[in-house]
Each structure stands twice: as C-alpha cells, then as structure tokens.
Amino acid sequence: MQYNNVWDYRHSAKEALTKEAWDYLEGGAGDEHTVQHNRAIFNQYSFRPKIPSKIVDKINTDVSILGIKRELPILLGPVSPLQLFHSGGERAQVQGASDANTVAVCSGHSLAKIEEMGSWNGRKWLQLYSTVDAAHNYEIIDRACRAGYEALVVTVDAFHKAIRDRDLKNSFKLPSGIGFGNYPVKSYRADGSIELLPLGWDDLTSILEYSEIPVIIKGVLSPDDVKLASEIGFSGVVISNHGGRQLDRASTTLDVLQELRGVSRNGFDIYIDGGFMRGVDILMALALGASAVFLGRAYVYGLVVAGGSGVSDVVSILMNELTNAMRQIGVSSISELSSELLIKNNCTFTI
C-alpha cells in the first residue's frame, strides 16, 4: 500500500491492532473532548499567503533547538509502552528518528534500559517521571547523563491516574512481558502501574540544579508556569495536555501557544504537541511561535505499520507537506514566519 499521508498510516494501524490496543492509543480522559479539540483547533486558523519579495526556490527549515541549529522542526515525543504497538518498541522509535535526522524523546516508562537506549545510534532525550522514591529520580538523571542523552524532559501533567472510559470498558491491562524497565519494585502499585510523585517548583528547581544536561518541563499550559520556568533557567517547556489523556476539557495547546511565547525570555525553547497530523498543522504552530513540534500518535501509526521505517516515513511525509505549504504562502525559511500569516476564525467543522 502507498502511504500518502499520516491518515493513510492511521487507517492501516487501526486494522493491524487489537481493539484494546487501538483504544489505548486513541483514547483520552472522560468524554474525550480534549482529544477532539486538539484536532478541531487547527480548523479555527486560516493562512494569508503573501507575494514573496523574490521567487521561493530553496526552502530552509532550520530551527534552533537547545541553542543548536537543526534541520527539522519535528521531534518524536515520548510514548509508552511502544511494545504494545510494535515488537521493535523503543529501538524502532530511535531508529526512525535517526533515519529522519531528528531527536527521539525516549519515554521514562520504557521497557528498554536507559543505558541500552543510550547505546543506540541517534540523538536522544530522556523523559523523567518522578516516582515516590526521590533518590531514584536522581539516579535516573545520573544514568541519563552517563548514557549520553542530550536533555532531560520532566513530565508534570501525569502524576495521577486518569479516568479513561475506553480502557475501563476494555478492562485494559498491559500484556505479559510489557512493562517498565527502569523502576525499583517499591514504585509499583498493586495493579502493576507506577506510583508517581507530584513535583512542585522546589522539586523542579532541585532537578534543574542537579542535572548536568538541559532540563525541559513537559505538560505546561499556564503563562505563570512558563514565565517562572524561563526566569529560573530551564531550557524550555513543552506545551501539552498529554494528548487529552489526563484531564478532559484541558486547554488545547495551539490556543495558548502565542500567549505562552509572549511571556518567555529570548532563547527559551517552547515546544508543543497535541494532534499534529499534517504539515500545515506544524506550520501554524511555528508561525505562532513554537520552537518545534513533538509528534505522538502520528509517528506511532507509522511504527505500527512498518516499525522504524514507518516512523521515518511519517516524518518525511510531514516535512514534504510543510515545505510545500511554505512555498504556497510565500516564505522560504521558518525565520520568516509570524502570526501575521494567520487569521483566527469561527470555523468549527471537524475532520
């Protein structure tokens, strides 16, 4: 089958997975309003193409990530458990990211050991979920630094178990052999999940001071939080509502992006996730001030269908759509983008 877009991969992924695995991937909290709104928000923005000062020839998609010029404004966000969707798991994610010349943000809930993932070719960041064993959190940071990860991504929006109706209806449990490879026994609940410890600003600041690599906070929607993270010295934030999987009716990420960019200092990275399925979606986020976009479900569809090659193909498809859209609106580089190229309207149709 020829895969022309992410939706083609999604169709094949749904056919390939069990109902339980598909519902786990696609589902969200409560009535799943936030899951739906993450996609619907893109329909509330329209582009205003301009006549370029000169004919657009070569398209430059360079962005600054952690102060370094990178060719792609796309990163592969943390998703777990990847073995539920493909036997290659985290290795296929990292392989796909490497083939696509981008970063794999490896989940803190990975089955593979931190050191094992660190030994694979490719650029990697590590997600940190804080557990009830505080000493273990710092051990994870030490291991990440020694294993060569470029940054630490601390997730702050998933401390409490969410109520996901699809999983409850399916009585969903992780299959035998799929679990978490980097947690001590004391961190496990009776149902096999991990007991996480909520982090306050004192905890986050301690992590920042301890870490030898840049620290990014994932799961931020408040301007006060972005302003404080920027002032304290974090390297960036990921604007995220956890894909609508934690709190139903949480803000959509695209809707708050411009406001959050406005309260941060220069050089502070603002990443975003939440429903990105097309190159034009990514273009909207970049025009509104995002440093880059984290993919989630989109690359998992490719993973389900074709492992690491499917992951890299999804990134390639999105980059092709992005560069085509840049030509269409008359810009040759991401540095030329601004919110003036967009109009927010009251359109409410959904895809």
C-alpha positions as a printed NumPy array, in Angstrom:
array([[  0.   ,   0.   ,   0.   ],
       [  1.169,   3.527,  -0.744],
       [  1.035,   5.881,   2.223],
       [  0.48 ,   9.432,   1.058],
       [ -0.25 ,  10.996,   4.447],
       [ -0.492,  10.26 ,   8.152],
       [ -4.191,   9.408,   7.828],
       [ -3.293,   6.534,   5.49 ],
       [ -0.97 ,   5.161,   8.163],
       [ -3.677,   5.649,  10.784],
       [ -6.147,   3.579,   8.754],
       [ -3.702,   0.699,   8.408],
       [ -2.663,   0.933,  12.061],
       [ -6.262,   0.587,  13.211],
       [ -6.671,  -2.542,  11.1  ],
       [ -3.451,  -4.029,  12.496],
       [ -4.056,  -3.505,  16.215],
       [ -6.409,  -5.233,  18.603],
       [ -9.389,  -3.183,  19.769],
       [ -7.83 ,  -2.894,  23.241],
       [ -4.506,  -1.604,  21.905],
       [ -6.215,   0.785,  19.48 ],
       [ -8.45 ,   2.23 ,  22.193],
       [ -5.439,   2.667,  24.467],
       [ -3.642,   4.613,  21.723],
       [ -6.577,   6.733,  20.551],
       [ -8.481,   7.166,  23.774],
       [ -8.457,  10.004,  26.255],
       [ -9.875,  11.091,  29.572],
       [-13.594,  11.425,  30.228],
       [-15.695,  12.204,  27.182],
       [-12.527,  12.824,  25.159],
       [-13.413,  16.439,  24.404],
       [ -9.77 ,  17.473,  24.666],
       [ -8.685,  14.73 ,  22.252],
       [-11.223,  16.03 ,  19.738],
       [-10.442,  19.693,  20.348],
       [ -6.714,  19.126,  19.842],
       [ -7.57 ,  18.395,  16.206],
       [-10.503,  20.786,  15.807],
       [ -8.44 ,  23.821,  16.865],
       [ -6.478,  23.717,  13.603],
       [ -9.713,  24.428,  11.757],
       [-10.002,  27.773,  13.543],
       [ -6.929,  29.185,  11.796],
       [ -6.52 ,  30.138,   8.132],
       [ -3.416,  31.219,   6.226],
       [ -2.979,  34.544,   4.436],
       [ -0.412,  33.851,   1.688],
       [  1.74 ,  36.758,   0.546],
       [  3.569,  37.542,  -2.662],
       [  7.246,  36.865,  -1.918],
       [  9.873,  39.556,  -2.477],
       [ 11.635,  37.02 ,  -4.68 ],
       [ 10.675,  33.666,  -6.111],
       [ 10.858,  30.974,  -3.443],
       [ 13.433,  28.418,  -4.558],
       [ 15.177,  26.563,  -1.765],
       [ 13.199,  26.061,   1.424],
       [ 15.097,  26.39 ,   4.709],
       [ 13.512,  24.504,   7.62 ],
       [ 16.331,  25.159,  10.092],
       [ 15.306,  25.869,  13.679],
       [ 17.201,  26.438,  16.913],
       [ 16.83 ,  23.588,  19.392],
       [ 18.688,  23.972,  22.695],
       [ 20.708,  26.713,  21.008],
       [ 21.885,  24.479,  18.152],
       [ 20.77 ,  24.779,  14.535],
       [ 18.753,  21.752,  13.464],
       [ 17.26 ,  20.949,  10.064],
       [ 13.864,  19.687,  11.238],
       [ 11.259,  21.353,  13.483],
       [  9.917,  17.902,  14.417],
       [ 10.823,  15.677,  17.374],
       [  9.416,  12.287,  18.351],
       [  7.733,  12.689,  21.713],
       [  7.676,  10.085,  24.495],
       [  5.031,   7.359,  24.111],
       [  4.692,   4.17 ,  26.12 ],
       [  4.51 ,   1.262,  26.011],
       [  5.766,   1.166,  22.428],
       [  5.989,  -2.643,  22.512],
       [  2.194,  -2.667,  22.598],
       [  2.251,  -1.276,  19.057],
       [  5.329,  -2.915,  17.535],
       [  7.776,  -5.539,  18.721],
       [ 10.672,  -3.173,  17.937],
       [  9.473,  -0.798,  20.637],
       [ 11.883,   1.963,  21.639],
       [ 14.588,   0.679,  19.303],
       [ 12.279,   1.267,  16.326],
       [ 11.457,   4.768,  17.61 ],
       [ 15.138,   5.661,  17.932],
       [ 15.954,   4.077,  14.576],
       [ 13.173,   6.029,  12.884],
       [ 14.314,   9.274,  14.484],
       [ 17.917,   8.653,  13.448],
       [ 16.923,   7.85 ,   9.861],
       [ 14.851,  11.034,   9.764],
       [ 17.692,  13.087,  11.306],
       [ 15.712,  14.167,  14.344],
       [ 15.504,  13.551,  18.091],
       [ 13.78 ,  10.645,  19.839],
       [ 12.468,  11.601,  23.266],
       [ 12.59 ,   8.22 ,  24.997],
       [  9.798,   7.533,  27.463],
       [ 10.523,   7.282,  31.167],
       [  8.178,   4.298,  31.087],
       [ 10.263,   2.414,  28.542],
       [ 10.774,  -1.333,  28.685],
       [ 14.376,  -0.938,  27.494],
       [ 17.008,   0.135,  29.995],
       [ 18.25 ,   3.706,  29.864],
       [ 21.765,   2.519,  29.082],
       [ 20.57 ,   0.229,  26.299],
       [ 18.644,   3.018,  24.57 ],
       [ 21.593,   5.357,  25.048],
       [ 23.851,   2.956,  23.146],
       [ 21.71 ,   3.056,  20.013],
       [ 22.69 ,   5.381,  17.175],
       [ 20.837,   8.66 ,  17.071],
       [ 20.115,  11.758,  19.114],
       [ 18.066,  11.117,  22.233],
       [ 16.457,  12.979,  25.104],
       [ 15.083,  11.165,  28.155],
       [ 11.701,  11.755,  29.741],
       [ 11.619,  11.707,  33.546],
       [  8.558,  10.686,  35.529],
       [  9.156,  11.361,  39.202],
       [  8.385,   8.402,  41.471],
       [  7.701,   8.125,  45.204],
       [ 11.347,   7.112,  45.577],
       [ 13.024,  10.528,  45.342],
       [ 16.533,   9.034,  45.37 ],
       [ 15.598,   7.005,  42.318],
       [ 14.802,  10.201,  40.388],
       [ 18.357,  11.441,  40.824],
       [ 19.713,   8.03 ,  39.936],
       [ 17.784,   8.266,  36.647],
       [ 19.321,  11.674,  35.968],
       [ 22.817,  10.317,  36.637],
       [ 22.221,   7.388,  34.303],
       [ 20.869,   9.655,  31.571],
       [ 23.909,  11.923,  31.775],
       [ 26.339,   8.983,  31.646],
       [ 24.458,   7.345,  28.751],
       [ 24.762,  10.388,  26.503],
       [ 21.229,  11.806,  26.402],
       [ 21.204,  15.418,  25.254],
       [ 18.411,  16.669,  27.513],
       [ 16.01 ,  15.703,  30.276],
       [ 12.251,  16.162,  29.758],
       [ 10.41 ,  16.252,  33.087],
       [  6.694,  15.468,  32.737],
       [  4.465,  17.327,  35.225],
       [  0.924,  16.634,  33.975],
       [  0.503,  12.908,  34.662],
       [  1.106,  12.364,  38.365],
       [ -2.378,  10.979,  38.997],
       [ -4.067,   8.085,  37.248],
       [ -6.565,   9.335,  34.686],
       [-10.083,   8.014,  34.199],
       [-10.157,   6.687,  30.636],
       [-13.506,   5.153,  29.818],
       [-12.299,   3.114,  26.862],
       [ -9.653,   1.364,  28.95 ],
       [-12.124,   0.754,  31.774],
       [-14.646,  -0.737,  29.378],
       [-11.956,  -2.981,  27.896],
       [-10.543,  -3.886,  31.338],
       [ -7.232,  -2.91 ,  29.767],
       [ -4.021,  -4.347,  31.211],
       [ -0.557,  -4.433,  29.752],
       [  0.176,  -7.781,  28.105],
       [  2.616, -10.116,  29.821],
       [  6.209,  -9.162,  29.091],
       [  5.477,  -5.476,  28.542],
       [  6.39 ,  -3.306,  31.488],
       [  8.745,  -0.649,  32.81 ],
       [ 12.442,  -1.384,  32.732],
       [ 13.847,   1.391,  34.895],
       [ 11.879,   1.414,  38.147],
       [ 12.544,  -0.259,  41.52 ],
       [  9.939,  -2.67 ,  42.897],
       [  8.857,  -0.185,  45.578],
       [  7.486,   2.157,  42.865],
       [  4.882,  -0.32 ,  41.611],
       [  1.211,  -0.263,  42.6  ],
       [ -0.73 ,  -3.498,  43.112],
       [ -2.221,  -3.202,  39.59 ],
       [  1.246,  -3.025,  38.006],
       [  1.229,   0.723,  37.313],
       [  3.861,   3.109,  38.662],
       [  3.123,   5.347,  41.653],
       [  4.304,   8.824,  40.722],
       [  5.171,  11.742,  42.952],
       [  3.78 ,  15.22 ,  42.116],
       [  6.505,  17.822,  41.672],
       [  6.361,  21.398,  42.946],
       [  8.646,  24.23 ,  41.918],
       [ 11.155,  23.45 ,  44.683],
       [ 11.428,  19.876,  43.366],
       [ 11.799,  21.034,  39.779],
       [ 14.45 ,  23.566,  40.72 ],
       [ 16.397,  20.852,  42.566],
       [ 16.291,  18.669,  39.447],
       [ 17.492,  21.587,  37.323],
       [ 20.393,  22.296,  39.691],
       [ 21.357,  18.618,  39.861],
       [ 21.214,  17.789,  36.155],
       [ 24.33 ,  18.131,  34.011],
       [ 22.206,  18.295,  30.841],
       [ 19.495,  20.804,  29.84 ],
       [ 16.107,  20.34 ,  31.531],
       [ 12.762,  20.893,  29.796],
       [  9.363,  20.806,  31.54 ],
       [  6.617,  18.926,  29.695],
       [  2.917,  19.419,  30.357],
       [  2.664,  23.203,  30.744],
       [ -0.411,  25.299,  29.822],
       [ -0.196,  28.275,  32.203],
       [  1.597,  31.542,  31.365],
       [  2.688,  31.849,  35.003],
       [  4.449,  28.485,  34.755],
       [  6.187,  29.389,  31.503],
       [  7.33 ,  32.733,  32.865],
       [  8.742,  31.127,  36.016],
       [ 10.432,  28.283,  34.125],
       [ 12.027,  30.839,  31.832],
       [ 13.241,  33.009,  34.72 ],
       [ 14.605,  30.122,  36.817],
       [ 16.781,  28.828,  33.994],
       [ 15.067,  25.843,  32.443],
       [ 15.936,  25.361,  28.775],
       [ 12.334,  25.181,  27.631],
       [  8.856,  23.78 ,  28.067],
       [  6.567,  21.507,  26.097],
       [  3.064,  22.943,  25.856],
       [  0.989,  19.81 ,  26.283],
       [ -2.286,  18.453,  27.626],
       [ -0.903,  14.901,  27.448],
       [ -2.813,  14.233,  24.25 ],
       [ -6.1  ,  14.7  ,  26.093],
       [ -5.344,  11.581,  28.132],
       [ -5.231,  13.104,  31.628],
       [ -7.717,  15.978,  32.088],
       [-10.758,  16.306,  29.877],
       [-11.593,  19.927,  28.972],
       [ -7.951,  20.979,  29.357],
       [ -6.893,  23.839,  27.08 ],
       [ -5.893,  22.984,  23.554],
       [ -2.21 ,  23.621,  23.069],
       [ -2.386,  25.693,  19.883],
       [ -4.849,  28.082,  21.518],
       [ -2.428,  29.085,  24.292],
       [  0.819,  28.963,  22.308],
       [  1.073,  32.619,  21.336],
       [  0.323,  33.81 ,  24.865],
       [  2.914,  31.485,  26.385],
       [  5.58 ,  32.502,  23.863],
       [  4.93 ,  36.121,  24.829],
       [  5.927,  35.679,  28.475],
       [  9.208,  33.807,  27.904],
       [ 12.709,  35.185,  27.545],
       [ 14.694,  35.174,  24.307],
       [ 16.397,  31.858,  23.655],
       [ 13.834,  29.93 ,  25.701],
       [ 12.52 ,  26.946,  23.736],
       [  8.78 ,  26.4  ,  23.53 ],
       [  7.795,  23.059,  22.066],
       [  4.239,  21.904,  21.502],
       [  2.321,  18.684,  20.988],
       [ -1.334,  17.755,  20.579],
       [ -2.964,  16.438,  17.413],
       [ -0.345,  17.261,  14.768],
       [ -1.187,  15.188,  11.673],
       [ -0.372,  17.477,   8.736],
       [  2.494,  19.694,   7.637],
       [  0.143,  22.696,   7.682],
       [ -0.58 ,  21.955,  11.365],
       [  3.136,  22.215,  12.08 ],
       [  3.374,  25.398,  10.012],
       [  0.623,  27.003,  12.103],
       [  2.463,  26.198,  15.331],
       [  5.755,  27.57 ,  14.02 ],
       [  4.018,  30.768,  12.855],
       [  2.534,  31.207,  16.341],
       [  5.946,  30.932,  17.985],
       [  6.726,  27.266,  18.592],
       [ 10.391,  26.273,  18.501],
       [  9.448,  22.808,  17.201],
       [  6.669,  20.223,  17.385],
       [  6.554,  16.938,  19.297],
       [  4.791,  14.12 ,  17.456],
       [  2.908,  11.442,  19.363],
       [  0.162,   9.336,  17.845],
       [  1.226,  10.323,  14.305],
       [  4.56 ,   8.517,  14.416],
       [  3.067,   5.599,  16.347],
       [  0.81 ,   4.909,  13.346],
       [  3.941,   4.534,  11.235],
       [  5.535,   2.38 ,  13.927],
       [  2.555,   0.001,  13.952],
       [  2.624,  -0.448,  10.189],
       [  6.34 ,  -0.608,   9.432],
       [  8.488,  -0.205,  12.535],
       [ 11.366,   2.256,  12.31 ],
       [ 10.959,   2.781,   8.562],
       [  7.314,   3.712,   9.111],
       [  8.347,   6.225,  11.756],
       [ 10.881,   7.909,   9.472],
       [  8.39 ,   7.873,   6.575],
       [  5.82 ,   9.718,   8.676],
       [  8.406,  12.415,   9.428],
       [  9.327,  12.579,   5.721],
       [  5.673,  12.957,   4.711],
       [  5.125,  15.762,   7.214],
       [  8.297,  17.567,   6.154],
       [  7.26 ,  17.354,   2.499],
       [  3.852,  18.788,   3.378],
       [  5.487,  21.504,   5.492],
       [  7.898,  22.67 ,   2.788],
       [  5.123,  22.601,   0.178],
       [  2.918,  24.758,   2.4  ],
       [  5.793,  27.198,   2.955],
       [  6.101,  27.626,  -0.814],
       [  2.352,  28.146,  -1.074],
       [  2.311,  31.   ,   1.451],
       [  5.412,  32.655,   0.016],
       [  8.101,  32.085,   2.649],
       [ 11.441,  30.393,   2.139],
       [ 12.536,  29.908,   5.747],
       [ 10.961,  29.322,   9.126],
       [ 12.563,  32.539,  10.363],
       [ 10.173,  34.441,   8.064],
       [  7.074,  33.024,   9.76 ],
       [  4.882,  35.143,  12.011],
       [  1.339,  35.196,  13.34 ],
       [  0.509,  37.822,  10.69 ],
       [  0.303,  34.968,   8.201],
       [ -2.68 ,  33.538,  10.097],
       [ -6.253,  34.583,  10.739],
       [ -8.284,  33.05 ,  13.549],
       [-11.873,  32.483,  12.51 ],
       [-15.002,  30.903,  13.917],
       [-14.983,  27.832,  11.681],
       [-15.98 ,  24.764,  13.678],
       [-16.015,  21.929,  11.143],
       [-14.057,  18.854,  12.137],
       [-12.049,  16.212,  10.325]])
